[in-house]
Amino acid sequence: MNGKQQTRLCGLGVTLLLGGILAANGPAQAAVTESDFFDEMPVVLSASRLSQPVNEAPAAVTVIDREMIRASGFRDIPELLRLVPGFSVAYTRDNTWAAGYHGLGDAYSRRFQVLVDGRSIYSPHYGAVNWTDLPLAIDDIERIEVVRGPDAAVYGANAFAAVINIITKTAAQVPGEFVSLQTGTKDMRGMTVRHGGGNAALRYRLTASAQQRDRFERDVTGPPDMGISVGQYFEASQTYFVNGRVDWQRSPDSDVMAQFGLTQGKGNAGARTDDPRFALEPTEQDSRALYLQFAYRKVESERREWRVQAYHTQNRFDADAWVSPLVYNGIDYGNVVVDQYLRQSRSSIDLQVNEQWAPSLRAVWGGELWQETVKSPQGYHSSKTMRGEIARAFGNLEWRPHERVLLQGGAMLEHHYFTGADISPRAAANFTVAPGHVIRLGISRAYRSPTFFEEEGNRVLLSESGAPIDVLTVPSGGLEPERIVSREIAYVGHWRPLRLDMDVRLFRDRIDDFIGMVKVDPALDVFGSLQSKVFSAANIGGIDSHGGEIQMRWRPTRGLDVSVHYARVFLSTDTADTNFKKDIPLSAPRSSWGILANYHFGNHWEASLFAQRADAQKWLTEGDDTEAFTRVDARLAHRWKWQGTEMEAAVVGQNLGKDYQEFRNTNLFSRRVYGSLSLAW
């Protein structure tokens, strides 16, 4: 079955499902009233740090709520981004994920600010988001707000392409006991256990989880230049974590939140090849992570409240390989040791103050201080721990000069340990052309500061005695931050008679001083030998991006909920680097779309269908050209009560059609099925 046939089949399936749903059990449904639907637009917090309806936000926002998370059947948090227009998501290797928004995606997802309850989780080493190290169960997520576009005026550097704000359930939302079990093909196993308790003033929850995955087909044939044979390529992982949260209502006008989390992960990866250099890639990885977080909120009056937050995060990764001896091109290099030890941390304290200065004028302002550390002897050819400090101050203003006009502006002043001081401003104007229908104009500027590895990375391969054998990367010698200027015009509407929300956005972005890993003078490879390519990060030029996206959410009956999105993106670049000049325009699927339809039948049965289509794309740096694909998932679930226990059983089929490639052409995602059972009492 080819891609076009799959697309037609998917479209036919969606049509039949929706048609059947609308026709089935119509008289049996309870009477529908206006209160059963969203009379107001969803309220978001992430776009400006001010609570506001989606149509009053200064940027485009996608809300992934609990119902969408359940209906999708996804058990890995990054996959939820498949529900957002313009996003590309793929598992890479070594228990990591890649994500791109409007292209430019690589193995590290460096251009997002990802937050969990206000805690930043991107790594200072590569800038990657360590998704699998998160001590967070998908069952504990309340909602995810995705700001589509730069938001550095609110969150600073790395809020470059988008902001992904994961909001977890409070302790008060999950009283009692909860158990969730999953088992399926490809050695999938999962168990999550949660306990919630306390009293009206002090609530707590404690969650523990164990997860196992076998990511791809082992029977694959790699390209000849990689020397990969059939049946020699695999990825598998096991992750265990525990986290806890306490919510204390200290007084009617103040509250305290405290959280902690611990993760232990193990991964197995590898490809048996005829090239001895592949033996230098560790086949077993060990990762650990922890975090502590505290927040205090005080409501001083109806006009003013403030919040202080502090957190500390730490990640450790370790993977070793030993080749005895390494022989390549007839040269015996002796015993070679690879030690991929990496430890990184972040400590932060921040203040946020919300004020209502007048009925039509309100503001939020504050600041943040944090310190980042990285230690990686092989990554930097040094045993020292590197440190850097960041200081930020921000302010955002919302003014309503007329009932149909809302003006917003703000900026972030930031001092980064590598690039010094930068200011990231934003301005937006929202015009209500009719009740429920808003036109938004916006312009913003954002920066992405280089990571430790981009600035100072110096990977050197060592012999067992510690003598250098080969050099892979050298320090950059000083990088400018990436800069983006983003312009947009958007429409956000609520069609009450159709019970339809719609968001349409046209954008034009200009990125300057884009940072890429490029080949440098081979003479720098002073040790000679295993490979002639030496890389360093460099500012390689500019990128232009333009296009449009649309998302809709339609809930015509109490039982039916349909989310649809589509994006079309065009990229061009003026870089002189040959590889990036060819790859950047291909790094975003020209067109992509997705649909998630969920229907509640009678007698507590429900069914959902997820479908996704993306054109071919090139993942940058470590990635490959991947073919266009169509993916179709389905879920059937039943809920019931038994002796006071709420139970749900579900079966989920993922990628029910043809195998497709993720990130690399050897990463084949095949059909898989799993069942789940959850109990709450």
Buried (B, 14 or more C-beta within 10 A) or exposed (E): EEBEEBBEBBBEBBEEBBEEBBEEBEEEBEEBEEEEBBEEBBEBBBBBBBEBBBBBBBBBBBBBBBBBBBBBBBBBBBBBBBBBBBBBBBBBBBBBBBBBBBBBBBBBBBBBBBBBBBBBBBBBBBBBBBBBBBBBBBBBBBBBBBBBBBBBBBBBBBBBBBBBBBBBBBBBBBBEBBBBBBBBEBEBBBBBBBBBBBEEEBBBBBBBBBBBBBBBBBEBBBEEEBBBBEEBBBBBBBBBBBBBBBBBBEEEEBBBBBBBBBBBBBBBBBBBBEEBBBBBBBBEBBBBBBBBBBBBBBBEEEEEBBBBBBBBBBBBBBBBBBBEEBEBEEEEBBEBBBBBBBBBBBBBBBBBBBBBEEEEEBBBBBBBBBBBBBBBBBBBBBEEEBBBEBBBBBBBBBBBEEEEEBBBBBBBBBEBBBBEEBEBBBBBBBBBEEEBBBBBBBBBBBBBBBBBBBBBBBBBBBBEEEEEBBBBBBBBEEBBBBBBBBBBBBBBBBEEEEBBBBBBBBBBBBBBBBBBBBBBEEEEBEBEBBEEEBBBBBBBBBBBBBBBBBBBBBBBBBBBBBBBBBBBBBBEBEBEBEBBBEBBBBBBBBBBBBBBBBBBBEEEEBBBBBBBBBBBBBBBBBBBEBEBBBBBBBBBBBBEEEEEEBBBBBBBBBBBBBEBBBBBBBBBBBBBBBEBEBBBE
